């Protein structure tokens, strides 16, 4: 695993940089627009946190200016339908702090503005990442108008939330089956989305 890379910037493009290390090897590193802002001009020295992703037909190195951005990248990859390129595109939409704020606010429009992300994927990103990034519970808004109409039953709230995400009633009930009793609506939705990802 290549966890960090440091060297001279020999090329700087909109979506990647090439960094030549002391050994004379040049590494192509894909970066977000946010990280690119921290990369100096050609000839400058740079140090980036990196993530190597190996697929059957390719190996790609992704670079990050901060550990916070790298952590968000890793979490985004855990969301169904989000690949490395889409994760970088999300990270290009703002600083890690701004993205965490968007998660806390349930700002689906912010994520839908990323090419390739529709409403369902945007909502899934919000639901799955809010807890992982440590958004305080008092910053989490209600899911649509569901809380006003479904008062105190977490399972009904969760089912309505899944319906808003595009699942039908039968599918929503099936995904909620087997969840531990006593979970909050948010936790139940998280459970359901994990079940969906396994199928």
N, C-alpha and C positions, 0 to 999 in steps of 0.2 A: 504493500500500500504506500502510495506517495502522499504523505500527509502535509508536506509543506515544500514550497519551492522558492528559491531566492537566486537572483542573478540580474543580468542586464536586459532591459527591454530592447529587442531588436525589431519588433513589429507591433503595431498597435492598430487594431481594427475595431469596427463597431461591436462585434460580438466575441472577439477573442484577442489575445495577445500572444506573442512568442517570446519566451524568456530563455536566454542562454545562460546556463550555469557555468560554474568555474571549470568544469570538466570539458567545456566546449560543446555540450549537447544542448540543442534548442528544443524547448517543449512548447507545444501549442496548447494554450489554456483557454477554455471557453469561460467568459465572464459576463456578469450582468452589467447593465448601464451604471448601476450604483457602484460596483467595484471598479469599473473603468475610470470613474472620476478620481479614484485614488491611485491610478497607475500613471507614473510620470511619462514624459515624452520619450521617444526612442533615444537610447543612450543612457537613460537614467537607471537607477537601481530600484528593484522592487522585491517585495517578499509577500507571498500569498499563501493562505491556507488552501489546501487542495483536496479534492475528492476524485478518486479514480473509479470510473464506472466501466466494467467489462461486460460486453455482450458477446453473443456467439460470433458476430461478424465485425466487431469493432471494439476499440478501447478509446475512451475519451477522458480527458482531464479537465476538471472544473475548478476554477479559482475564486477565492473570496477574500475581501479586504479584512473582514472581521469574523470571529468565531460565531457571533450571533447570526450573521447572514448564512454561514455554513450550516448552522443548526436548523434554521428555517428551511433551507434547501433540502436537508435530509428529511425533515418532517413532511414537506410537500411531496416528496417522492413516495411517502407512505399513503398518500391519498389516491384512491382509485381514479384512473384515467389521467393522472398527472405524471408526465415523463420529465427527464432532465431539461429538455429545451423549454417546455412549458413552465417548469419551476423557475428557470432563469428569467423567463419573461415576466413572471409574477414579481420576482425580486427586483426587476428593472423598474417596477412601478413605484418604488419609494424605498426609504431607508427601513431597516428592520423595525425600528421604533414606530414608524408610520404604518407599517403593515400590521404590527401587533395592535395598534390603535384601531385599524380597520376591522380586525378580527373581533375586538371587544365591542365595537359599534354594530357588528353584524352587517357591515357595509358590502353587500353582495355586488353592488354596481361597480365598486372599485376593482373587484376581481373579474367581473364580466367584461371589463374594458380590455382585458388581456386577450389577444387573438387566440381563438380556439377554446376559450372557456365560456360555456353557456351557464344558464341560471342554475341548473342542477349541480354542476361541478363547483360553481362558486359557493353554493349553499353547503355542499359537502366539505369544502375546504374550511369554511367557517366553523361548522359543527365539530369536525374532527380535530382542528388545531387549537381551538380556544382553550381547552383544558391543558393541552400539551405545552403551550407557551406560557401558562400560568396567569391567564387573565382572571383578575379577581371576580368573584361571583356577582358583586354589586355593580360591576361594569357590563355584565351580560344583559342585553335587552331581551324582552319577550320575543318569541318567534311569531312575527306577524301580529295578528289580533287574537291569536289562539287563547292567550291567558284570560282575556276578557270573557270569552264564551265558555271556556272549559275549566274554570276555577281551580279545583283542587285534586283532580285525578291525573297523576303524572302519565299514566299509560294512555289516556285519551289525548292528553297534550302531545305526547310523543307520536301517536298515530296521526293526529292532525298535522304535525310537523312533517312527517314522512309523506303525507298526501300533498303538502305544499312543495315537497322536493320532487314530485312527479310519480311517486309510487301509487299503485291502485290499492283499494281497501284490503283485498285478499292478501296481496303481497306484503303490505304493511303489517298486518296481523301475523303473518307467517314469520317475518323478520323479528318481530317483538317476542315471539314465543320462546320460552326458555330463559328469558332474562331474569336475573335475580329480583326478588321482591324488595320493595323499599327504595328502588333507584329513583333519582330525579328524572324529569322529562328529558333533560339534556343528556344524562347518562344513558337513558333508554334509547335515544336516537343514535348515540355513539355506538351502542351495542348492535343496533339494527344495521347500521352502515358497515360495521365490521363483518356481520353475517353475510351481507350482500356482496362484500368484496371477496369472500371465500367461495362464492358460488360461481 
